Amino acid sequence: MGRTVPTFRMALENEILLWCKGYKNALRNEDKKIFGKIMNYSRLHGDAGMMSNRPVIFEVMMMNIILEQQKQLKEVQDQLIELQKKLDESE
């Protein structure tokens, strides 16, 4: 009998678990919270990750994390632009 191939989400959760065992445990408490958020980012685009058909799950995790961080950066930039406009209008 052949082995059952794990689903992408199962493989992703396993990769996250491996990172949590060593790396997360060595972090300070405030960094552990941030690490948890980052790992949640890696879960947010599971469908796209599954469709990417990448053999190395970590690559997909990083792309998902980068995507979410880029979205956050854009949101902050947009807010900054709005604040700058308001400041310019008030002068």
C-alpha positions in Angstrom: 0.0 0.0 0.0 1.2 3.5 -0.8 1.4 6.3 1.6 -1.3 8.9 1.9 -0.2 12.3 0.7 -1.0 14.9 3.2 -3.1 17.8 2.2 -1.5 21.2 1.7 -3.1 22.5 4.9 -1.9 19.5 6.9 1.6 20.0 5.5 1.4 23.7 6.4 0.3 23.0 9.9 3.0 20.5 10.3 5.6 23.0 9.1 4.2 25.7 11.5 4.4 23.1 14.4 8.0 22.4 13.6 8.8 26.1 13.8 6.9 26.5 17.0 8.8 23.7 18.8 12.2 25.2 18.7 12.2 28.7 17.3 9.2 30.0 19.0 10.1 28.6 22.4 13.4 30.5 22.3 11.7 33.8 21.7 10.8 36.4 24.4 7.2 36.6 25.3 6.4 39.8 23.4 8.1 38.2 20.3 6.1 35.0 20.7 2.9 37.0 20.2 4.3 38.5 17.0 5.5 35.1 15.8 2.0 33.7 16.4 0.5 36.5 14.2 3.1 35.8 11.5 2.2 32.1 11.5 -1.5 33.1 11.2 -0.5 35.1 8.1 0.9 32.0 6.5 -2.5 30.3 6.9 -4.6 33.1 5.3 -4.0 32.2 1.7 -4.1 28.4 2.0 -6.1 28.1 -1.3 -3.5 30.0 -3.2 -0.7 28.0 -1.6 -2.4 24.8 -2.5 -2.7 25.9 -6.1 0.9 27.0 -6.3 2.0 23.4 -6.2 5.3 24.2 -4.5 7.2 21.3 -3.1 8.7 23.3 -0.3 5.9 24.5 2.1 8.2 27.1 3.7 8.3 29.0 0.3 4.5 29.2 0.3 4.5 30.3 4.0 6.9 33.1 3.2 4.9 34.3 0.2 1.7 34.4 2.3 3.5 36.3 5.1 5.0 38.8 2.6 1.6 39.3 1.0 -0.1 40.1 4.3 2.7 42.3 5.4 2.6 44.2 2.1 -1.1 44.7 2.5 -0.5 46.1 6.0 2.2 48.4 4.7 -0.1 49.7 2.0 -2.8 50.4 4.5 -0.3 52.4 6.7 0.9 54.3 3.6 -2.6 55.1 2.6 -3.3 56.4 6.1 -0.2 58.5 6.1 -1.2 60.0 2.7 -4.6 60.9 4.2 -3.1 62.5 7.2 -0.7 64.5 5.1 -3.6 65.7 3.0 -5.5 66.8 6.1 -2.4 68.5 7.4 -1.8 70.3 4.1 -5.5 71.5 4.0 -5.3 72.9 7.5 -2.3 75.1 6.7 
